[in-house]
Amino acid sequence: MVNAKLWTLPAEYYCYLVTALLIVTGLLFKRPFYLGAITAWTITAVATSFLGDFGVTPRSIYSTPVVVYYFLVGALFFHLQDRIVRRWSYFFGASAPLFLRSRSPRVSSLLLSL
């Protein structure tokens, strides 16, 4: 039996591996490239979340690709912190589509199963 706290190790490994590769190649420091790559991955993730199982689903609540994606988005926020405008209206404007998405039957069944 494996300690339940070790579930993060594969995801952490890939987070640091991808970050190291981005640093060594210099791509992490090129804002337009990094922003474009995360934007492309986000568009792909949103499309596959409607068609498949990318994201939070009953079978893959903490799948490694999802955790790595969240990590890299957090790195993007840190990287662009001087350009991110913080306003409550933006927060609520971004939260509304997420709330509507959470009302879908697939996501609702996930929440009920927890």
C-alpha positions as CSV (number, residue, x, y, z in Angstrom):
1,M,0.0,0.0,0.0
2,V,1.4,3.4,-1.0
3,N,1.1,6.4,1.3
4,A,-1.8,8.5,0.0
5,K,0.2,11.7,0.2
6,L,2.6,10.4,-2.5
7,W,0.0,10.9,-5.3
8,T,1.6,14.3,-6.2
9,L,5.1,12.9,-7.0
10,P,4.5,12.1,-10.7
11,A,2.8,15.5,-11.3
12,E,5.6,17.3,-9.4
13,Y,8.2,15.6,-11.4
14,Y,6.7,16.7,-14.6
15,C,6.1,20.2,-13.3
16,Y,9.7,20.7,-12.5
17,L,10.9,18.9,-15.6
18,V,8.8,21.2,-17.9
19,T,9.9,24.2,-15.9
20,A,13.6,23.2,-16.2
21,L,13.2,22.7,-19.9
22,L,11.6,26.1,-20.4
23,I,14.3,27.8,-18.4
24,V,17.2,26.0,-20.2
25,T,15.8,26.8,-23.6
26,G,15.0,30.4,-22.5
27,L,11.4,30.1,-23.6
28,L,10.1,30.7,-20.0
29,F,11.5,34.3,-20.2
30,K,9.9,35.0,-23.6
31,R,6.5,36.3,-22.5
32,P,4.8,36.2,-25.9
33,F,5.8,32.6,-26.5
34,Y,4.9,31.4,-23.0
35,L,1.5,33.3,-23.1
36,G,0.8,31.8,-26.5
37,A,1.7,28.3,-25.5
38,I,-0.5,28.4,-22.4
39,T,-3.3,30.0,-24.4
40,A,-3.1,27.2,-27.0
41,W,-3.1,24.6,-24.3
42,T,-6.1,26.3,-22.6
43,I,-8.1,26.3,-25.8
44,T,-7.2,22.6,-26.4
45,A,-8.1,21.8,-22.8
46,V,-11.5,23.5,-23.0
47,A,-12.3,21.7,-26.3
48,T,-11.3,18.3,-24.9
49,S,-13.1,18.9,-21.6
50,F,-16.4,19.1,-23.6
51,L,-15.4,16.1,-25.8
52,G,-13.4,14.0,-23.5
53,D,-12.0,13.6,-20.0
54,F,-9.4,16.4,-19.7
55,G,-10.1,18.3,-16.5
56,V,-11.9,17.4,-13.3
57,T,-13.9,14.3,-14.0
58,P,-15.0,11.4,-11.7
59,R,-12.1,9.3,-13.1
60,S,-9.4,11.9,-13.2
61,I,-9.8,14.3,-10.4
62,Y,-6.0,14.7,-10.0
63,S,-4.6,13.5,-13.2
64,T,-1.0,14.4,-13.9
65,P,-1.6,16.5,-17.1
66,V,-4.3,18.5,-15.3
67,V,-2.0,19.2,-12.3
68,V,0.9,20.2,-14.6
69,Y,-1.4,22.5,-16.5
70,Y,-2.5,24.2,-13.3
71,F,1.1,24.6,-12.2
72,L,2.1,26.2,-15.5
73,V,-0.8,28.6,-15.5
74,G,0.2,29.6,-12.0
75,A,3.7,30.2,-13.3
76,L,2.2,32.3,-16.0
77,F,0.3,34.4,-13.5
78,F,3.5,34.9,-11.5
79,H,5.5,35.7,-14.7
80,L,2.9,38.4,-15.7
81,Q,2.0,39.7,-12.3
82,D,3.1,43.3,-13.2
83,R,0.6,43.3,-16.1
84,I,-2.4,41.6,-14.5
85,V,-5.1,44.1,-13.5
86,R,-6.9,43.1,-10.4
87,R,-10.6,44.3,-10.3
88,W,-13.6,42.7,-8.7
89,S,-15.6,43.3,-11.9
90,Y,-13.1,41.2,-13.8
91,F,-13.3,38.5,-11.2
92,F,-17.0,38.2,-11.3
93,G,-17.0,38.4,-15.1
94,A,-14.6,35.5,-15.3
95,S,-16.5,33.5,-12.6
96,A,-19.9,33.7,-14.3
97,P,-18.9,31.3,-17.2
98,L,-17.3,28.9,-14.7
99,F,-20.5,28.9,-12.6
100,L,-22.6,28.2,-15.7
101,R,-20.2,25.4,-16.7
102,S,-20.5,23.8,-13.3
103,R,-24.2,23.5,-13.8
104,S,-23.7,20.9,-16.6
105,P,-24.8,17.4,-15.7
106,R,-21.3,15.9,-15.9
107,V,-19.8,18.4,-13.4
108,S,-22.9,18.2,-11.2
109,S,-22.6,14.4,-10.9
110,L,-19.0,14.8,-9.9
111,L,-19.9,17.2,-7.2
112,L,-22.7,15.0,-5.9
113,S,-20.3,11.9,-5.8
114,L,-17.9,13.7,-3.5
